[in-house]
Amino acid sequence: MTDSYENVEELLRATNPQKPVYCIYPRVYQDRTKDFLDGFPGRVLYAVKANNDPGVLKQIFEAGVRHFDCASLPEIELISRVCPGATMYHMNPVRYEGDARRAQEEYGVRHFVVDHHSGLAPLIDEIDPKNSVIFARMAVSHESALENLSAKFGARPENIPALLTAISDTGAEPALAFNVGTGVTDPEAYAYAIGVAKDALEQIPFQIRLLDIGGGFPKSYPGLTVPSLDEYFARIRSAAEELNLADNGELLAEPGRALSAPGLSAVTRVLLRKTDRIYLNDGIYGAFWELRFMGHLLYPCRSFRNGTPLAGETKAFKIFGPTCDSTDILPARVALPANIEVGDHIEFGSLGAYSLSGRTDFNGFYSDNVVSFTNKNARPPE
Ligand SMILES: Cc1ncc(COP(=O)(O)O)c(C=O)c1O
């Protein structure tokens, strides 16, 4: 059961936390999820990998998402427990042996993915193809993505017709999926990828019903401003008009970051200050791990002393995490009140994606403290 507080000030005054606290802003999750569901012209699958915290999953489920993109059997088990009645999709070309069978027999999973002929027979051995949809995952990338998701998985577009035909020959329903990347900063990327899909689909003698355009819908961070979700939806809608799907054809999307990022913050504490260096109780081995890899370098933040906001002149600080590793440093300096000191708290917003789901207990620093704010007007730093 997640503890609840009115807002961040009440959390700080009531608990003066030593360890990081991860804060769910329910209203932000509700609004963001509903905007996505209303705007995307198709079926929305939340990508569980982006944030698998049960409190976050419940928010996304309660806001109306009923389909979940799962990368593994444990993610399928998690969704069946936390989001009763939801539909799970096993959308990873790699699994432990036996997991596809269990996914189908125990959890009713019907949707799977392959990206090579060699993945098809082992999958078919474990599932009932007549009761399954198998996506062929196509490699397609775009320079506007902060990270390419086709370097590891995905068949080349010229191999897609043969793969779809092989899927169809098993008796399963063939479908097509791609992932242009994560943090896709230009809506045109989806139009381009849909065009590549269209060309591949024109090479096969049958129509497919489902085209899964993956995740990648971005979120703005300090220093990285991206177009609105509506601009992505409009471009996808117009590109999809050119597709020749079967009559009951549908687009699917697998947003992770777009749904999970805005509504979660991390409240950290200053453990040590040395002139312009601040050492926090969380860092690159904790909830900030994505900063190692991604195009964004900062999260929005605000500071508190004894639960009261700190204002006044600011200064750029180097921020370190608590572990002994010298790479445990945030990639860019952060503007903080010049008088910040040990015991003050810094709340970082927009931290819901690729934070909790990948944090480690390296050096023994780990927090499982997730709370929720009840005040409808509570908003994380933007
Ligand atoms: C198969 C797949 N779907 C969806 C996503 C979610 O991407 P994003 O969080 O950028 O929306 C990812 C991210 O790694 C992925 O690999």
Ligand as a Chemical Component Dictionary entry (heavy atoms), coordinates in Angstrom:
data_LIG
# 
_chem_comp.id                   LIG 
_chem_comp.type                 NON-POLYMER 
_chem_comp.pdbx_formal_charge   0 
_chem_comp.three_letter_code    LIG 
# 
loop_
_chem_comp_atom.comp_id 
_chem_comp_atom.atom_id 
_chem_comp_atom.alt_atom_id 
_chem_comp_atom.type_symbol 
_chem_comp_atom.charge 
_chem_comp_atom.model_Cartn_x 
_chem_comp_atom.model_Cartn_y 
_chem_comp_atom.model_Cartn_z 
_chem_comp_atom.pdbx_ordinal 
LIG C1 C1 C 0 9.502  -2.882 -28.111 1  
LIG C2 C2 C 0 9.389  -1.562 -27.421 2  
LIG N1 N1 N 0 8.181  -0.974 -27.350 3  
LIG C3 C3 C 0 8.008  0.195  -26.729 4  
LIG C4 C4 C 0 9.059  0.839  -26.115 5  
LIG C5 C5 C 0 8.774  2.110  -25.395 6  
LIG O1 O1 O 0 9.469  3.181  -25.904 7  
LIG P1 P1 P 0 9.181  4.650  -25.357 8  
LIG O2 O2 O 0 9.356  4.620  -23.891 9  
LIG O3 O3 O 0 10.193 5.477  -26.050 10 
LIG O4 O4 O 0 7.772  5.008  -25.751 11 
LIG C6 C6 C 0 10.353 0.279  -26.175 12 
LIG C7 C7 C 0 11.484 0.946  -25.523 13 
LIG O5 O5 O 0 12.560 0.405  -25.339 14 
LIG C8 C8 C 0 10.517 -0.966 -26.845 15 
LIG O6 O6 O 0 11.718 -1.560 -26.909 16 
# 
loop_
_chem_comp_bond.comp_id 
_chem_comp_bond.atom_id_1 
_chem_comp_bond.atom_id_2 
_chem_comp_bond.value_order 
_chem_comp_bond.pdbx_ordinal 
LIG C1 C2 SING 1  
LIG C2 N1 SING 2  
LIG C2 C8 DOUB 3  
LIG N1 C3 DOUB 4  
LIG C3 C4 SING 5  
LIG C4 C5 SING 6  
LIG C4 C6 DOUB 7  
LIG C5 O1 SING 8  
LIG O1 P1 SING 9  
LIG P1 O2 DOUB 10 
LIG P1 O3 SING 11 
LIG P1 O4 SING 12 
LIG C6 C7 SING 13 
LIG C6 C8 SING 14 
LIG C7 O5 DOUB 15 
LIG C8 O6 SING 16 
# 
